[in-house]
Structures are given as C-alpha cells and as structure tokens.
Amino acid sequence: MPEFDTSHVKNIVLLGHAGSGKTTLAECMLFEAGLLSRRGSVYENTTVGDYHPLEQERGNSIFSKLMHTKWRGFKINILDTPGYDDFVGEVLSALRVADTGVMLLNATMGVEVGTEIIWEYTERFKTPMILAINKLDDEQSDFDKTVQQAKDNFGSNVTVVQYPRQQGAGFHEIIDVLRMVMYKFNDTGGKPDKLDIPDSEKEKAEKLHKELVEAIASNDETLMEKYFDQGELTEDEMKAGMKKAMIRHDLFPVFCLSAERNMGSGRLMGFIDNVCPSANEMPPQITNSNEELPCQENGPACIFIYKTISEPHVGDLSFFKVFSGTIRTGMELINESNGVNEKINQLFLMEGNKRLPVNELVAGDIGATLKLRNTHVNNTLHIKGKNYELPPIEFPSPNMTVCIEPVNKGEEEKLAQALHQLREEDPTLIVEVSQELKQTLIHCQGDMHLAVAKWKIENLHKVPVKFGKQRIPYRETIRKMAEANYRHKKQSGGAGQFGEVYMRIEPWYEGMPEPEGLNVRGREVFNLDWGGKLVFYNCIVGGAIDTRFLPSILKGVMEKMHEGPLTGSYVRDVRVSVYDGKMHPVDSNDISFKIAGIMAFKQAFQQADPQILEPINAVEVLCPEDLTGAVMGDLQSRRGVVEGMDSESHFQKIIAKVPASEMYGFSSSLRSLTQGRAKFKMHFDSYQPMTYELQKKLIEEYNKSTTEVLA
C-alpha cells in the first residue's frame, strides 16, 4: 500500500523571477517538515535544489527540480523552477504536472518582467495560484506597492490573506486575516507564537478580513447567501470557498514570507495542505480524442512524461506524473505515440539529485523511472487496451540562433551525438543541419540557454565546441523582364553535345497576365520549398526544341534557383518562358539542354535588375518604461523600424521589425542594457528588399569568398 492516497498528495510548483527566493523557500519547507536537520544556503551551494555544478557555479537555478516533503498527514511534491526566461521550458514542464503554483514576488522589486511572462503560462494552464511576497525583511521592501502591482497585473482577484506588521530589518510579525491571528517569530524564524491581533492593527485586519470574505463569497452562491444572512463565514467555510475559487482561477491569495530567515513557510505549507487542491479535485484531463480521464487511483494506469535527464553511468531518467491508476514496479505500459511496450523496472521519489526507491505510485503523484527505451518528453504511457494520449506541452519558439562546430576536426560525429542528447533533455533547444546554409545550427531561448548547452557538451560529452554567426538565408529575385539565349556546344571524340535555348524571365506576381507576344503551349506552377513560386512556360513553336527536352531545361533552371547568381541564395518569384532554340539530330541530349537552361537563366537573371531580399523578424520587447529609450536606440542601431508601443500592465511593449542579420547578440545586449529587466520574443515576418549599398557589399563579399575557395 502506498503511504499516501491520491487525496493526500499535493503538487506545487515554485515560480518567480530570478532572485525571488524559490530555492530558499523550498529549503525552508524541507527543513520545517523535518527532512533536513540544517537549512542549506544558495550562497554556500548547500541547498537540496541547486545541486548541479553549473548552478553552483552561476549562483542561480537552471533546471527544474523535484523534491517532496511530508506535512501533517500530506505529501507535498515541490517543483522548483528557474527564474530566467531562457529556461522557460523547465517552467512549462513543471507547470504541466503541478496542481498549484506559488508565485514568489520580490518585495523590493514588485512584479518583474519575468513574473509577468510566467503568469501568462499559468493563465494558459489555469493553474490555481498563491502569491507569496518574499524578502519582507529587506530595507527596500514595500508590501503595499507589490500588492497593488499584482492587482494591476493579475486582476482584482488578488486578495490579501496575510500582511506584515512591520517591514525591513525589524520584520518578524505577520497578521493573518483568514484566521485573524498574529504570528510572531523570533530572530531565527521557525515556528511562531500565535497571538491576538494588537489593537493598533484591528481596524486594518478587520477591513482586509471583510474583503477576503466578500471575495470568497462572491465566487459561491451558497456562501454568498450565508454571508448575507449571517454577516460572516466560518474558517472552514472560507477554506472550502477559497479552494473552489482557486480551482476556477478566480482567487489568488497573498501570503508573507522571509524565506532567508525562515518566516512564514510553515503557515504557507499548512495552507497548501488545508486549502490547495489535490489532483483528484482538479478538472479531469481531456485526452487528444476528447475523452475525460479522471484522476483516480483505481482507474486505468496512465502516466505522462514531462521531463528527461541523462545521468552519467546510469542512463536516461524519465520524470512523470500519474494521471490515472496506480503504477507498480514490473508493470508494462504502452507508449501511445509509437506503440512500444515499456516495462517499469524501477520507481523513484526524488529529493533533488537523490533517488528514493518505491514499489508503487498512485494517481496524482509524481515520480521517476530509469531506462525507458523509446519514450520521450510529451509521451503518454498507459495500460493495454486503452488509447489515451494526453495533450503535449507546447514549448515556445526560439529567440536566438547560432552555428556550432567542433574545435577539433574529426569530432563531428561525437558532436552530433551530444546534440541529440541535449535535444532529448531540452525540447526548447532545436538542432538543425541546414543544407541551405551548410551549417549546423542551434536555435535556443537566449545566451544563457546557449551557455548551458556549451557547458554540457564540453563537460559531459568532452567535445570542445565553438559558436559562430548563422549565415543569413537571403533570397534573390528580379525586378524587370529580360531575355537571353545560350548555345551549349561541345565536340570531342564520339558523340558531341548541342543545345540552344532562348528564354525570357519576368518577376512573378499573383494574377499577372500571360506572357506578351508569345504563343503559350504549356504552363507549370511550382510552390518552392523555400517560399515563393516558379512559373514555367512552354512557348516553343514550330518544333524548334523537342518537348522531351523541356524537363531538362526546367531542371537546369531549378538547379540555378537553388544557388542564385548573386550570392548563392535561393531564387524565388520568377516566371520563365522558353520560346525558341535549336537542337541537333545527333548531338542534342538532356545534359546539353540542362546546361543551356542554366546558362540562359543566369545571363537573363543578371540583366533583369536582380534584387536580394533579406529576412525581417517581428520583434516584441517587454520592459519597464524608464528603459524604453535605451531599448529603442539599440533596435534602431540594428536597422530596426519601431512600429509602435503598447502598454502591458505596468510595462511597455516595443513592437519593431528588424533584419535577421542584425539580431545577432541582441539577447546579450538587451540583458546588459536593462540589467535583466526586459524580455523579448521574435518570429520571422517577411522578406524585404535590401538597399543598393548593402546589396553591393553582400555581392562583393560573396564573390571574394568564392574566389578564395577556388584559389
């Protein structure tokens, strides 16, 4: 029998901007529950959560961690997450399996940009949320300002449950308006004394208590009627009402903390036990086939893989949540994505980097297992006879791209294996081998994300690597009509080669009229893999070229469009009309007309006012108002066009279009300019013509590079 049934398992995720105190709070919770005899410190690299050497080196969380503790008859699974947006994949994975989020707000900074971004994800998942205002012992702390910013950002459902009697170095008393008591801590924190609320605070406490009761009652008609009849609700009624409202994402209670001094964590844990929902109290999961999957320990076994890490000398460790049934060692489950039969040989509870073996896990619990053969993040495993597939985690698009290569020649295969392993562990890191650019590319969330990837490759896989600029996928096109002809003639021993092609090329656009002055015999339209179109016309009259050679001419044109005449970039949006030519009864063949097609297209292209198109990214930057000038200046220095600004809560959103070639290093520059107080996202928007000066420079660089290669 498992130690805890489903209703006594609580899953919480600690969220917040970097430096808000999540790892320190997790340490307090483990200490308060008696699992630790001494609280570790982030500064001394002694916490259970930040055990990875890279985290200890950098002084902040990089990976999400699973820990658990026991508190007054309940098991609390704690998911500690990083605060930097570069590691958003770790946050989303943890949110997918948590039943309650605890958002830590730094009382000295208020609602920060990172907090705002994470909140958007909680809205997507409709995660019940607690707001915990931390660092109230700091001299610069401002509880009221932080609460007001929370209301401005997250809505009027933000409701105070606790407030500090004093802030700064003297912080040691918290007034709880749910229980209407005051908690008084000694200097070392820990368990407080419960005291009556002082007369000087009664008016404020009663006002906030009334606001809390009204907020709870407004979300429940039965409680509203009781409140109107009796003018008050009991503590149990308030707790029941808060749970319902939190599940509906209609109430966000505010608590007070000093995690550093261990003040307030015990009361927060008590609230998690008493009020926060268990997995079986949350709405049932909806499978991809629109079937409800209630969280019941006697239901059909079903687990969801939310995270994978590779442990040296051990193998892949898969983290999962049991969404239905009871999972036991030795059980066989089916991977719905690929039909592979997976055997659960071992089950573990996790305590940071420590694995604690268990024999079974019930619905609602979170654990880990080793060496699943063909199972990855976002896979659903279930018992035979079912076809459950749970919705996957949707990870954000990358914000940064660089090329990567090994420092030492001959280690390309080792690097490929390392990159494959990184991709398995981190779905937000995308590896691409670009045939167009002839580079291996890493697409990631930012420079910190990239630094972590480099550390893993070099320290775990022992492959020294170097990063470089991604080549830009330019496009080439034309702006006017041009004609050219080319005769390919080659005579040597045996059969010769002969083919002559007359060709007209024009810039293609939707709805353009048929070629003027030509007799159209056939038309083919090709949607190009790289965007745009090629429209190919057969306008041959009198049998000047046999129709059997037209596919060879088309093949030659298409080959040249793969490597444009100006910079070797793909060509797009061109109409080609073959209208005349000559052939030889003996020497004409497919290769002759292919070469003639290539050369005629190249000559015509050079005469048709060729134009290089560059990719333009749509960029959105979220930053405090006092930093907008510096950010806009940086974007404009990158040839960016600022298209507008918008307010988003108490932040400013700058909307701009910036050439992709100018975005290299923007992540680092933005972090430096704003001290990490701004975030950005971008995506490809369109291709736009380059200026003459830039086009000329690009062509000269290309010609120089090709000359050097030939030399």
C-alpha positions as a printed Julia matrix, in Angstrom:
711×3 Matrix{Float64}:
   0.0    0.0     0.0
   1.31   3.48   -0.82
   1.9    5.74    2.17
  -0.42   8.47    0.8
  -3.61   8.13   -1.19
  -4.48  10.48   -4.06
  -6.4   12.97   -1.93
  -3.37  13.42    0.36
  -0.85  14.25   -2.37
  -0.33  17.91   -3.23
   1.79  19.05   -6.18
   3.09  22.61   -6.08
   5.41  24.49   -8.42
   7.53  27.4    -7.17
   7.56  30.2    -9.75
   9.02  33.67   -9.98
  11.61  35.96  -11.48
  15.28  35.12  -10.87
  16.32  36.06   -7.35
  12.83  35.95   -5.85
  13.82  33.18   -3.41
  12.24  30.0    -4.77
  15.11  27.64   -3.95
  15.49  29.14   -0.47
  11.76  28.66    0.18
  11.98  25.01   -0.94
  14.85  24.54    1.5
  12.71  26.05    4.29
   9.84  23.7     3.51
  12.07  20.64    3.68
  13.6   21.89    6.92
  10.26  22.74    8.55
   8.98  19.24    7.75
  11.99  17.69    9.46
  13.58  16.2     6.34
  16.63  18.39    6.84
  18.46  18.92   10.1
  20.02  22.13    8.78
  18.88  24.59    6.15
  21.2   24.88    3.19
  22.14  28.17    1.55
  22.18  29.23   -2.08
  25.28  31.32   -1.37
  27.12  28.37    0.18
  25.98  25.92   -2.58
  24.43  23.64    0.04
  20.74  23.54   -0.97
  18.95  20.34   -1.96
  17.59  22.04   -5.08
  20.63  23.66   -6.66
  22.86  20.58   -6.68
  24.1   20.81  -10.27
  27.7   22.08  -10.51
  26.71  24.58  -13.19
  24.03  26.06  -10.92
  26.51  26.31   -8.06
  28.99  27.97  -10.39
  26.45  30.55  -11.64
  24.56  31.03   -8.38
  21.05  30.52   -9.75
  18.66  27.71  -10.74
  18.88  26.47  -14.31
  16.91  23.22  -14.19
  13.58  22.36  -12.58
  13.92  20.05   -9.57
  11.54  17.58   -8.0
  11.56  17.3    -4.22
   8.96  16.09   -1.73
   8.13  16.52    1.89
   5.56  15.3     4.42
   3.47  17.74    6.4
   0.65  16.9     8.8
  -0.6   13.8     7.0
   0.0   15.09    3.48
   2.75  14.57    0.92
   3.8   17.74   -0.87
   5.7   17.36   -4.13
   7.73  20.54   -4.69
   8.81  21.55   -8.18
  11.43  24.3    -8.01
  11.9   26.17  -11.3
  14.45  28.62  -12.73
  13.53  32.29  -12.99
  15.24  33.31  -16.22
  13.16  33.28  -19.39
  15.98  31.43  -21.19
  14.89  28.32  -19.26
  11.17  28.65  -19.88
  10.98  25.01  -20.99
  11.75  23.91  -17.43
   8.94  26.14  -16.13
   6.38  24.88  -18.64
   7.23  21.23  -17.95
   6.73  21.74  -14.21
   3.5   23.71  -14.69
   2.08  20.88  -16.82
   2.11  18.47  -13.86
   1.56  20.83  -10.89
  -1.84  21.36   -9.28
  -0.99  24.66   -7.57
   1.51  27.39   -8.36
   3.26  29.51   -5.73
   4.39  32.75   -7.39
   7.11  34.43   -5.37
   7.25  38.21   -5.63
  10.34  40.09   -4.51
   9.04  42.77   -2.11
  11.87  45.09   -3.14
  11.21  44.8    -6.9
   7.46  44.15   -7.13
   6.12  42.43  -10.22
   9.07  41.97  -12.57
   9.09  41.23  -16.29
   9.89  37.57  -15.71
   6.93  37.3   -13.34
   4.61  38.73  -15.96
   5.76  36.24  -18.58
   5.42  33.26  -16.24
   1.93  34.42  -15.25
   0.85  34.18  -18.89
   1.73  30.48  -18.78
  -0.27  29.95  -15.57
  -3.24  31.51  -17.35
  -2.82  29.03  -20.18
  -2.82  26.06  -17.79
  -5.44  27.67  -15.46
  -3.21  26.68  -12.53
  -4.58  27.58   -9.06
  -2.2   30.26   -7.79
  -0.85  31.56   -4.48
   1.13  34.81   -4.38
   3.91  34.8    -1.77
   5.58  38.17   -1.19
   9.13  37.37   -0.13
  12.08  39.37    1.22
   9.93  41.48    3.53
  12.97  41.74    5.82
  14.8   43.84    3.22
  15.13  47.57    3.96
  13.76  48.39    0.48
  10.7   46.13    0.73
   7.28  47.58    0.0
   4.38  45.19    0.63
   1.55  47.56   -0.34
   3.21  48.59   -3.6
   3.86  44.96   -4.52
   0.22  44.01   -3.81
  -1.0   46.92   -5.94
   1.27  45.91   -8.82
  -0.03  42.35   -8.51
  -3.61  43.62   -8.76
  -2.69  45.8   -11.74
  -1.09  42.82  -13.48
  -3.18  39.87  -12.4
  -6.56  41.45  -11.68
  -8.81  42.19   -8.74
  -8.86  38.51   -7.75
  -5.57  39.13   -5.93
  -6.69  39.05   -2.29
  -4.62  39.6     0.85
  -4.62  36.72    3.37
  -1.61  38.0     5.29
   0.21  41.28    5.68
   3.36  42.29    7.61
   3.02  44.34   10.76
   6.41  45.86   10.01
   8.86  45.61    7.12
  12.63  45.84    6.78
  15.16  44.56    9.29
  12.51  44.54   12.03
  10.17  42.19   10.14
   9.08  39.37   12.45
   5.27  39.63   12.76
   2.65  38.53   10.2
  -1.05  39.23   10.62
  -3.29  36.53    9.14
  -6.75  37.85    8.21
  -8.11  34.38    7.4
  -7.5   33.05   10.91
  -7.48  36.53   12.47
  -4.31  35.89   14.46
  -0.81  37.36   14.52
   2.26  35.15   14.07
   5.31  36.38   15.93
   8.73  34.9    15.03
  11.99  35.01   16.9
  15.15  36.11   15.11
  15.93  32.64   13.75
  12.44  32.09   12.34
  10.86  28.65   12.5
   7.68  28.04   14.47
   5.99  31.32   15.53
   3.9   32.21   18.53
   0.19  32.72   17.83
  -1.0   35.97   19.39
  -4.07  38.14   19.34
  -4.03  40.93   16.8
  -2.88  44.17   18.53
  -5.47  46.9    18.98
  -3.49  49.17   16.68
  -3.94  46.69   13.8
  -7.5   45.52   14.44
  -9.2   48.05   12.16
  -6.91  47.24    9.23
  -7.11  43.47    9.85
 -10.93  43.53   10.06
 -11.14  45.55    6.84
  -8.92  43.06    5.0
 -10.79  40.13    6.59
 -14.06  41.53    5.26
 -12.55  41.97    1.8
 -11.36  38.35    1.9
 -14.77  37.04    2.99
 -16.51  39.05    0.25
 -14.04  37.81   -2.38
 -14.69  34.21   -1.33
 -18.46  34.62   -1.12
 -18.68  36.35   -4.49
 -17.45  33.14   -6.15
 -20.02  30.83   -4.49
 -23.78  31.49   -4.4
 -24.34  29.31   -1.31
 -21.64  31.13    0.63
 -22.97  34.46   -0.61
 -26.38  33.67    0.86
 -24.82  32.62    4.19
 -22.75  35.77    4.24
 -25.81  37.94    3.65
 -27.79  36.08    6.32
 -25.08  35.85    8.99
 -22.69  38.66    8.08
 -19.74  36.26    8.45
 -18.38  32.88    7.31
 -16.64  30.27    9.44
 -12.98  29.48    8.79
 -13.92  26.09    7.31
 -16.47  27.7     5.0
 -13.86  30.22    3.88
 -11.33  27.47    3.18
 -13.85  25.46    1.17
 -14.83  28.58   -0.78
 -11.2   29.5    -1.43
 -10.45  26.04   -2.8
 -13.34  26.24   -5.29
 -12.36  29.76   -6.35
  -8.69  28.81   -6.78
  -9.59  25.79   -8.92
 -11.62  28.11  -11.18
  -8.67  30.55  -11.26
 -10.9   33.18   -9.61
  -8.94  33.91   -6.42
  -5.23  34.47   -5.8
  -4.46  34.62   -2.05
  -1.46  36.68   -0.9
   0.95  35.41    1.81
   4.0   36.92    3.52
   7.49  35.44    3.69
  11.09  35.87    4.55
  12.47  32.64    3.16
  16.0   33.69    4.06
  15.03  33.93    7.76
  12.51  31.06    7.6
   9.49  33.17    8.49
   6.09  32.21    7.06
   6.91  28.95    5.3
   5.11  26.75    7.84
   1.84  28.69    7.51
   2.15  28.5     3.73
   2.58  24.72    3.94
  -0.46  24.48    6.2
  -2.5   26.4     3.63
  -1.27  24.06    0.87
  -2.42  21.06    2.9
  -5.76  22.51    4.01
  -6.89  24.52    1.0
  -4.93  23.83   -2.2
  -6.47  21.15   -4.41
  -5.22  17.61   -4.85
  -5.04  16.26   -8.4
  -8.37  14.42   -7.96
 -10.08  17.72   -7.09
  -8.94  19.38  -10.31
 -10.94  19.03  -13.54
 -10.19  15.69  -15.26
  -7.61  15.58  -18.03
  -9.04  15.67  -21.55
  -7.25  13.31  -23.93
  -6.5   14.15  -27.57
  -9.53  12.08  -28.52
 -11.68  14.33  -26.29
 -12.15  11.69  -23.6
 -12.21  12.55  -19.89
  -9.57  10.89  -17.72
 -10.43  11.36  -14.02
  -7.56  11.21  -11.51
  -8.48   8.02   -9.61
  -6.08   5.54   -8.07
  -8.33   2.61   -9.06
  -8.63   3.86  -12.67
  -6.71   2.61  -15.73
  -2.99   3.25  -15.34
  -1.78   6.27  -17.32
   1.33   8.41  -16.93
   2.69  11.48  -18.76
   6.43  12.09  -19.27
   7.19  15.75  -18.61
  10.99  15.77  -18.31
  14.03  13.66  -19.15
  17.62  13.95  -17.92
  20.65  11.85  -18.71
  22.68  10.68  -15.74
  26.3    9.57  -16.33
  26.8    5.79  -15.9
  23.06   5.38  -15.24
  21.12   6.36  -18.36
  18.02   8.4   -19.05
  15.88   9.29  -16.05
  12.26   9.98  -17.04
  10.08  12.13  -14.79
   6.33  11.56  -14.94
   3.02  12.28  -13.3
   0.49   9.51  -12.69
  -2.73  10.9   -14.12
  -4.76   7.75  -13.51
  -4.46   4.41  -11.75
  -1.61   3.02   -9.66
   1.83   2.38  -11.15
   3.85  -0.55   -9.76
   7.33  -1.83  -10.48
   7.29  -4.56  -13.11
   4.22  -3.11  -14.81
   4.17  -2.95  -18.63
   2.71   0.11  -20.34
   2.15   1.08  -23.97
   3.62   4.28  -25.4
   0.69   5.77  -27.31
   2.98   7.77  -29.65
   4.85   4.8   -31.11
   3.14   1.66  -29.81
   6.29   0.47  -28.0
   5.82  -1.7   -24.93
   7.73  -0.21  -21.96
   8.44  -2.06  -18.72
   8.62  -0.04  -15.49
  11.57  -1.76  -13.82
  12.16   0.84  -11.1
  10.2    3.65   -9.47
  11.69   6.55   -7.53
  10.71   9.5    -5.43
  13.13  12.36   -5.97
  14.9   14.55   -3.46
  16.91  16.83   -5.71
  19.62  14.54   -7.1
  18.8   11.66   -4.74
  16.61   8.77   -5.88
  14.48   7.03   -3.25
  13.15   3.64   -4.5
   9.44   2.84   -4.03
   7.24   0.0    -5.23
   4.22   2.0    -6.38
   2.86   5.48   -7.06
  -0.82   6.42   -7.03
  -2.81   8.74   -9.27
  -1.81  12.35   -8.68
   1.74  11.55   -7.57
   4.95  12.5    -9.36
   8.0   10.27   -9.66
  10.72   9.0   -11.95
  11.86   5.82  -13.64
  15.02   4.69  -15.47
  15.84   3.36  -18.91
  12.63   3.63  -20.89
  13.76   2.51  -24.33
  11.71   4.6   -26.73
   9.92   7.16  -24.59
  10.49  10.9   -24.67
   9.13  14.14  -23.24
   5.4   14.61  -24.03
   4.75  10.88  -24.42
   1.76   9.21  -22.73
   2.08   5.64  -21.42
  -0.97   3.55  -20.49
  -2.14   0.01  -19.88
  -3.01  -2.27  -22.78
  -6.49  -1.92  -24.17
  -6.64   1.89  -23.89
  -5.69   4.61  -26.36
  -5.04   7.53  -24.06
  -2.89  10.36  -25.33
  -2.66  13.49  -23.18
  -2.12  16.94  -24.73
   1.58  17.75  -25.1
   3.42  20.68  -23.57
   3.62  23.45  -26.16
   7.08  24.96  -25.96
   7.82  28.49  -27.23
   9.73  29.24  -30.43
  13.45  30.02  -30.14
  14.71  33.61  -29.89
  18.32  33.06  -30.87
  20.26  31.08  -33.47
  23.99  30.37  -33.79
  26.07  27.9   -35.75
  28.13  25.29  -33.91
  31.14  23.2   -34.88
  33.76  21.18  -33.03
  37.08  22.82  -32.3
  38.89  19.65  -33.37
  38.39  18.21  -36.82
  37.07  14.66  -36.84
  34.77  15.1   -33.84
  31.66  15.89  -35.88
  30.04  12.56  -35.06
  30.69  12.97  -31.32
  29.17  16.45  -31.51
  26.11  15.1   -33.32
  25.58  12.53  -30.54
  25.96  15.22  -27.87
  23.45  17.48  -29.61
  21.0   14.59  -29.91
  21.24  14.01  -26.16
  20.75  17.72  -25.43
  17.64  17.75  -27.61
  16.25  14.76  -25.71
  16.64  16.59  -22.41
  15.57  20.05  -23.57
  12.74  20.39  -26.11
  13.25  24.18  -26.28
  16.68  23.63  -27.84
  16.35  22.82  -31.54
  19.21  21.45  -33.63
  19.13  21.91  -37.39
  21.56  20.74  -40.04
  20.91  23.35  -42.73
  21.64  22.23  -46.27
  20.9   25.74  -47.5
  23.4   27.46  -45.19
  25.79  24.49  -44.93
  25.9   24.88  -41.16
  24.77  23.04  -38.05
  22.53  25.45  -36.18
  21.35  25.66  -32.59
  18.07  27.5   -32.04
  17.65  28.44  -28.38
  15.98  30.89  -25.99
  18.95  33.18  -25.33
  22.64  33.47  -24.5
  22.28  31.89  -21.03
  20.5   28.93  -22.6
  23.35  28.66  -25.11
  25.98  28.85  -22.38
  24.36  25.91  -20.59
  24.33  23.87  -23.82
  28.04  24.61  -24.34
  28.87  23.61  -20.77
  27.05  20.29  -21.16
  28.71  19.48  -24.49
  32.19  20.26  -23.24
  31.97  18.94  -19.67
  29.68  15.93  -20.06
  30.42  14.87  -23.63
  34.05  16.1   -23.74
  33.73  17.8   -27.12
  35.24  21.33  -27.27
  32.99  23.49  -29.48
  32.88  26.99  -30.9
  29.89  29.1   -31.86
  29.61  31.5   -34.75
  27.2   33.65  -36.65
  24.42  31.93  -38.52
  24.61  32.59  -42.25
  21.53  34.53  -43.27
  19.08  32.79  -45.63
  18.79  35.59  -48.17
  16.58  35.25  -51.24
  17.18  36.51  -54.78
  14.6   37.73  -57.26
  14.27  40.16  -60.2
  12.5   43.46  -60.81
  12.14  43.62  -64.62
  11.82  41.43  -67.69
  14.95  40.24  -69.53
  15.75  37.83  -72.35
  18.85  35.76  -73.03
  19.93  32.85  -75.14
  22.73  30.37  -74.74
  24.18  27.75  -77.05
  25.92  24.81  -75.44
  28.19  23.07  -77.91
  30.85  20.52  -77.1
  32.65  18.27  -79.51
  35.12  15.59  -78.55
  35.75  12.04  -79.53
  32.47  10.23  -80.11
  29.05  11.85  -79.66
  29.01  15.62  -79.1
  26.7   17.88  -77.07
  24.44  20.55  -78.52
  21.56  22.55  -77.17
  20.43  26.16  -77.66
  17.78  27.89  -75.55
  16.05  31.27  -75.85
  14.49  32.35  -72.59
  12.5   35.23  -71.15
  12.32  35.76  -67.39
  10.0   38.12  -65.53
   9.23  38.93  -61.9
   6.22  36.81  -60.95
   3.23  38.14  -59.01
  -0.22  36.76  -58.36
  -2.71  37.46  -61.15
  -0.17  38.68  -63.76
  -1.26  38.43  -67.43
   0.04  35.78  -69.82
   3.44  36.4   -71.48
   3.07  39.14  -74.05
   3.87  38.28  -77.66
   4.45  34.57  -77.0
   2.45  31.56  -78.02
   1.75  29.65  -74.8
   1.75  25.87  -75.26
   2.02  24.76  -71.64
   2.31  26.12  -68.07
   3.59  24.64  -64.81
   3.49  26.29  -61.37
   5.9   25.21  -58.62
   5.48  26.21  -54.98
   9.09  26.38  -53.86
  10.17  24.76  -50.59
  11.94  27.98  -49.58
   8.98  30.27  -50.31
   7.67  31.96  -53.43
   7.0   30.37  -56.82
   8.5   29.41  -60.13
   6.12  29.56  -63.1
   7.47  27.77  -66.16
   6.01  28.33  -69.66
   6.48  26.32  -72.83
   6.21  28.83  -75.68
   8.07  26.8   -78.34
   6.62  26.99  -81.84
   7.49  25.03  -84.95
   9.25  22.25  -83.08
  12.43  24.29  -82.58
  13.07  22.23  -79.43
  11.56  18.82  -78.93
   9.17  18.76  -75.94
  11.16  15.87  -74.48
  13.99  18.35  -73.71
  11.81  20.83  -71.81
  12.07  18.92  -68.49
  15.87  19.15  -68.82
  15.69  22.93  -69.35
  13.4   23.17  -66.33
  15.82  21.06  -64.32
  18.65  23.43  -65.23
  16.6   26.48  -64.23
  15.63  24.87  -60.92
  19.24  23.92  -60.23
  20.34  27.53  -60.69
  17.47  28.7   -58.48
  18.97  26.57  -55.7
  22.14  28.64  -55.96
  21.3   32.13  -57.18
  23.71  34.13  -59.4
  24.23  36.99  -56.88
  25.06  35.35  -53.56
  24.32  31.66  -53.99
  20.97  32.11  -52.17
  17.68  30.6   -53.25
  15.79  32.38  -56.06
  12.05  32.97  -55.79
   9.08  34.52  -57.59
  10.25  34.23  -61.2
   8.34  33.42  -64.39
  10.38  31.65  -67.08
   9.22  31.39  -70.68
  11.21  29.21  -73.12
  10.22  30.49  -76.55
  12.89  29.35  -79.06
  16.04  27.34  -79.54
  17.83  24.85  -81.7
  18.71  21.21  -81.49
  20.92  18.77  -83.36
  19.54  15.48  -84.66
  22.52  13.55  -83.23
  24.29  15.63  -80.54
  21.29  17.04  -78.64
  20.57  15.31  -75.35
  19.25  16.03  -71.85
  22.55  17.24  -70.38
  23.04  19.68  -73.27
  19.69  21.38  -72.69
  20.11  21.33  -68.92
  23.39  23.26  -69.25
  21.87  25.61  -71.81
  18.95  26.22  -69.44
  21.3   27.0   -66.53
  23.39  29.49  -68.52
  20.45  31.21  -70.26
  18.71  31.67  -66.9
  21.91  33.02  -65.3
  22.51  35.56  -68.1
  18.88  36.72  -68.14
  18.81  36.99  -64.35
  21.86  39.31  -64.34
  20.12  41.61  -66.83
  16.73  41.64  -65.06
  17.62  44.16  -62.32
  18.31  41.44  -59.73
  17.36  42.1   -56.13
  18.47  40.49  -52.87
  15.73  40.01  -50.29
  16.62  39.79  -46.6
  14.57  38.09  -43.86
  12.88  40.51  -41.45
  11.89  39.48  -37.92
   8.96  40.84  -35.95
  10.35  41.67  -32.51
   8.45  42.48  -29.3
  10.35  43.75  -26.26
   8.69  44.0   -22.84
  10.49  46.38  -20.49
   9.95  48.97  -17.74
   9.04  52.43  -19.01
  12.33  54.03  -17.93
  14.27  51.68  -20.22
  12.28  52.17  -23.44
  14.63  54.86  -24.81
  17.73  52.68  -24.47
  15.99  49.64  -25.98
  14.58  51.61  -28.93
  18.01  53.1   -29.57
  19.55  49.64  -29.72
  16.88  48.38  -32.1
  17.33  51.38  -34.4
  21.11  50.85  -34.42
  20.3   47.42  -35.88
  18.37  48.95  -38.8
  15.19  48.21  -36.91
  11.97  50.1   -37.57
   9.95  50.72  -34.42
   6.31  50.34  -35.47
   4.68  51.2   -32.19
   4.46  50.92  -28.45
   1.79  49.49  -26.24
   1.19  49.27  -22.51
   1.05  45.84  -20.95
   0.27  46.13  -17.26
   2.96  48.48  -15.88
   5.42  47.56  -18.65
   5.94  48.97  -22.11
   5.88  46.73  -25.16
   8.03  47.91  -28.06
   7.0   46.49  -31.44
   9.59  46.57  -34.21
  10.71  44.99  -37.46
  14.43  44.18  -37.55
  16.56  42.46  -40.22
  17.55  38.96  -39.1
  21.19  39.72  -39.93
  21.22  42.43  -37.24
  19.76  40.35  -34.39
  22.99  38.55  -33.57
  23.94  39.39  -29.99
  20.65  41.14  -29.21
  19.89  38.84  -26.27
  23.18  39.76  -24.55
  22.82  43.43  -25.42
  19.28  43.6   -24.02
  20.27  41.92  -20.78
  23.21  44.32  -20.4
  21.16  47.42  -21.21
  18.36  46.57  -18.79
  20.16  44.57  -16.08
  17.9   41.64  -16.94
  14.68  43.66  -16.51
  13.48  43.22  -20.11
  12.38  40.23  -22.18
  11.83  39.78  -25.88
  10.37  37.39  -28.39
  10.61  37.34  -32.14
   9.5   35.44  -35.2
  10.06  35.59  -38.94
   7.84  38.17  -40.58
   8.7   38.59  -44.26
  11.34  39.06  -46.91
  12.11  42.66  -47.88
  14.46  44.2   -50.49
  17.91  45.3   -49.32
  19.28  48.77  -50.05
  21.62  49.11  -53.02
  24.67  49.77  -50.82
  24.09  46.7   -48.63
  23.33  44.53  -51.65
  26.54  45.64  -53.36
  28.55  44.87  -50.22
  26.96  41.42  -49.87
  27.69  40.52  -53.5
  31.32  41.64  -53.15
  31.74  39.5   -50.02
  30.23  36.5   -51.79
  32.44  36.92  -54.87
  35.51  37.25  -52.65
  34.65  34.09  -50.69
  34.04  32.03  -53.83
  37.31  33.29  -55.35
  39.19  32.25  -52.21
  37.62  28.78  -52.33
  38.58  28.35  -55.99
  42.11  29.54  -55.25
